[in-house]
């Protein structure tokens, strides 16, 4: 079988690579062509475009890059036609993927969507195009199944969350060796996860680092995104007790005492590693003003959304400042507060449905062609 896979960011690259591995187990003749990243490329097949060339963050940034996006859409359609896949697999990245799905449906190419667009948060009218253009939807959050089936009469497959597999399947880290390799002291570690896009990092990292002098008994370690070079981060690092480790976020979280995390998939990853966290977000002024008017959610972090309560503190826009960050970080370093985190995190993991998301999805996709 020939599979054309489209992802547009780092988390999609991770889930895409695990799905590819699972498809190889289900389909011995699996052949891949994809838009993705280094993790997918390591599995095999042909990388068409890297996600770092596709990631535009926020409303204003998307508008500024409309010409590039249009060129990418045109190129993608041509590339799919030349490859002639048996199935297209979309992984999140809805603004782009739903346009390709509409085109693919007209070409009678089977469309599979793994990791639903978050239409329960905003742009719920996208349900019309999903019902029309997506043959099979695979959802990873427990409340999404009811949203699609009960509210919109559209059957979907709940497969569980792939992060559980990604984290469970990693090699255990020798903490002593990890600290030695990366020149870390024996001080407890506070991980900084400022995001993967340049716009995010620029807005988040300087504020995160502004509290380092308030916690001299800890060392702060920046989790570098695989899509960004150290040269981009280095101007932010001005004190000796701030360290940088690239492309080792899971290893870093496994040895961290606490974390400051940019809103997104990383909040859920941090929770699954049982690390107390403060969730942070600051967008461009225009993007934020538009977003708060169209997004209909009580929370921005996946942890709070899944639990339907405030498990982790969210510092958003103007609330994301040095004063508040110091206060909330002090709280999550308190032993009593930390115990509450661990209890809630275990409940969260239960709700996510256990292991095997990639395998379940691969088997369901392949079964459509037997």
N, C-alpha and C positions, 0 to 999 in steps of 0.2 A: 504494500500500500504506500502511496505517496501522500505525505502530510505537509501542508503549508501552514506554518505557525507564525502568528503576529503578536509580539509583546512590545511595550513601549517604555518600560522602566526596569530598575534593578530587581524589584520583587517579582516581576513577571519573568525575568530571566531565571531566577531561582526556581519558581514553580514550573516554568517551561522545561527546564533541564530535567527535573524529576519526572514530569509527565513523559518526556521523551524516553527516559530510561524504562519507565513502566510500559510504554508502547512497544519498545523493543522486546520486552518479555512476552507481551501478548501477540505481537506480530513480528515474526522472524525476518520478514522482508521489508520492514519499515524503512522508508527513505524520507529524509527531512530537508526542507528548505525553509528558512525562517528569518524573521526580523527579531533580533534578540541581543544576547550579550555573550560574554566570555564563558559563562557556565554552560549555556546551550551549545556553544561552539565546541566545548570539550567533549560533548556527547557524540558529535559527528554530524554529517550533513553539510549544508551550505549556508553560511551567514550572508544574508543579502544586505542588511543595514544594521548598524549597532544602535541600541536604544539611546546612547548618550547623544546621538545626533537628532533624536526625535522628541526629547523631553522639554516641553514648553509649559511653564508653571503659571497658572492664574489667567484671568480673563484678558488683561491688558497684554500680557506676553504672547498669548495665542493670536490676538488681533495683529500684533506687530509682525508675526511670522506666518500670516495667512498664505503668502505666495509660496513659501517653502513647503507648507503643509499640502497645498494643492499639487505641487510638483511631486511630492512623495506619494500622494494618492494615485496620481496618473501612472507613475512608475510601478507602483505595487500592482495595479490592475494588469498592466502589460506583462509584468514578471509572472503573475499567477497564470495568465493565459499561456505563456511560453512553457511553464512547468507542467501545466495540466494535472493538478493534484486530484486525488480521490476525495480528499476532505480538507477544508480550511478550519484551523483551530484558532479561535480568538482568545486571548488572555487579557482580561480587563481592558484598559486603554480605549474607552468607548467612543470618544470623539472621532477617532480614526477608524476603529474596527467596525462600528455600525454602518459607516459609509461603504466600507468594503463589503460588508454583509449584504447590503441592499443590491449592490452590483453583482455579487456572486450568486444571489438567489435568481436573478434574471438569466444568469449563465448556467443554471441548474447544477451548481457545485454544492455539495453537502456542507452545511455550516454548523460548527460546534462551538459553543461559547463556554469556556472554563473560567470561573471566577467572574461572577455577574457584575456588570456596571452597577454602581450604587444609586440606582434610580429611586430607591426608598428614601434617599436623602434629598435629591433634587433631580429635576428633569424627569419627573415620573411619566410624562407624556411619551418618553422613549419606549414605553411598553408596547406602543402600537407598532413600531418598527421591529422590535424584538419578536413579537408574535408573528409578524409577517415574514421576517428574513432569517430568523435563527431556528434551525431544525431541532437542535438539542441544547438545553441550558444546564450547566452543572454548577450548583451553588455551594458555597463553603461556610456560610453563616447560618445558624439554626433558624433565625427569624425570617430568612429570605424565602424559605419554602412556603410558609403561610402567606407571605406577601404576594408571591406570584400566583399560587394556586387558589387561595381563598379570596383574595382581593381582585385578582385579574384573570382568573380562570385559565391560567397558562401552566401546564404541567412541567415541572422541573425535577432534576435529580439532586438531592442533598448528599454530598459525598464526604463531608467532614472537611476540616481545615488542613491544607497541605503543610502548614508550618509545623504541625505536630510531628509529621514524618521527617521533615528537614532537620528539626532539632534532635529528635530521637535517634536519627541515623548518623549523627556526627560522632567523630572520635572524641573520647574524653580528653580533657586538657590537664596536663601536669602543671599545676599552678606555679610551683617553684621554677620549673623549666621555662614557663611562659614569662615570668617576671625577669628571669635571667636573660632570655633571648632578646627582650625588648627594653632592657636596661631600666626596669622598674624597681623601686625600693620595696620594702616590706610594708609600707603604709597601705591602709585600705584604699581601694580604687573607686572613684566616682567616674562612670563612663559618660561621655558626651556624644550624643548622636544627633548631629545638626542637619541631617538629611543627605540626599544624594545629588540634588541639583544645585548649581552655582547660586541661583537666586535665593534658595533656602539657606544655604550655608552662610552667605553674606549677611542675611538678616538675623540668623539665629546664633551664630557662634560667638560673636563679640559679647553679646549679652550673657550667654552661658559662662563665658570665661571671666566675666566681671565679678563673679563671687569667689573666685579661687583664693583670694587673699583672706577671705573670712573663714576658711577651713584649712588651716596650715597642717593639721594632723592627717589630712588626706592628700592623695595625688589624683590629678585629673587626667584622663586619657581620652583623646579625641578618636572616635571611630571613623577612619577615613573611608569614603565610598570608593568602590573599585573604578568608578567612572571619572574620578578626579585625581590629579597628581598632587604630590606633597607641596609643590610650588604654589598651589592655590591656597593652601592652608597656612603656610609658613608665616605670612605677615601677621596673622592673628596670634601667634604664639610668642609671647613676650616675657614669660617667666619660666624659671628652670623646673618648676614642679608641674608643668603641663607637658604631656607626652602625646605622641601621634603614632597610631598603628593603622596601617592601611589594609583593608579587605580581610579583617579578622574580627568582625563584629561579634559573631557567636562565641568565639574563644574569649573575647574581652568580657562579654556579658556573663559568661560562666564563672568568672573570677571577681566580678564587681560587687560592691556593697550597695550602691545606689546608682541611679542614672537620671540624666536630664535628656529628654527625648522629644524630637520634633514629631508633631502629630503625623500619623500615617501607619503603615504596616509595622514600623519599628516599635510602636507602643505595645502591640500584641506580642511581638517577638520578645521584648523585654519582660512582659508578664509571664510568658511561658518558661523563661529562665528564672522566674521567681525573684526578680530584682525590683525592689521598691523604686518608683519613678515619679518624676514630675513631668507632665506633658506640656510642651511649649508650642506656640504657633504665632508667627507674625508674617503677614503677607503684604504685598504692595497695597497702598491706600485705596486705589481704585478697585483692585480685585477684591479686597476685603469688604468695601462698601457694597459692591454688587453681591458678593457671596452671602453676606449676612441677611440680605433681603430675599434670596431665593432658596437658601438651604433651610430645610424644615427639620432640624434635629435639636435635641436637648443637649447633646454632647458632641465633641469632635473626635474623641479617641475611640478606637475599636473596643478597647477594654470596657469602657463605660457603656457603650452602645449595646454590647452583647449582654452585659450584666444588668442593664437597664437601671443603673444607679451609679453614683459617683464613687467609684473605687479608687481612681487616681485623680489628683488635682490637675486641672487644666488652666494654664495661664495663656490667655489669648489676647493678641494685639497689644493694646496699651497696658493690660495687666501683666504682660510679659516684660518685666523690668528687674533690675538688680535687687531692689528692696524685697519684692514679692518672692523672687527666686531664692534669696537667702532664707527667708522665713519658711518656705515650703521644703527646702532641702534640709533645714534643721529638723523639721518635723519627721521626715522619712528616715532620718538617721536615729531617731528615738526608738528604743527596743519595743516598747508597747505598740507604737504605731506600726512597726514592721510586722509584728505578729498578725495584725489585722490584714495587712497586705497578703501575707502567705495564705491565710484562710480563704480570702476572696479569689486569689489566683488559682487555687485548687478547684474551686467551684467553677471558675471560668473554663478550665480545661475540660471538665466534665461536659459542659454545655457544647463544646466544640465537636463532640462526636467521635473521639478516638482516632486511632491510626488508620492509614490506608487510603487517603484521599486520591493520591496519584494513581494507585493501582485500580481503584474502583472506577475512576474516570477513564483510564486507558481501556479497561475491559468493556465499559459501556460504549465507548467510541468504536472500538474494533468489532463489537458484536453487531453493529448496524450494517456491517459489510459481509457478514458470514452467510 
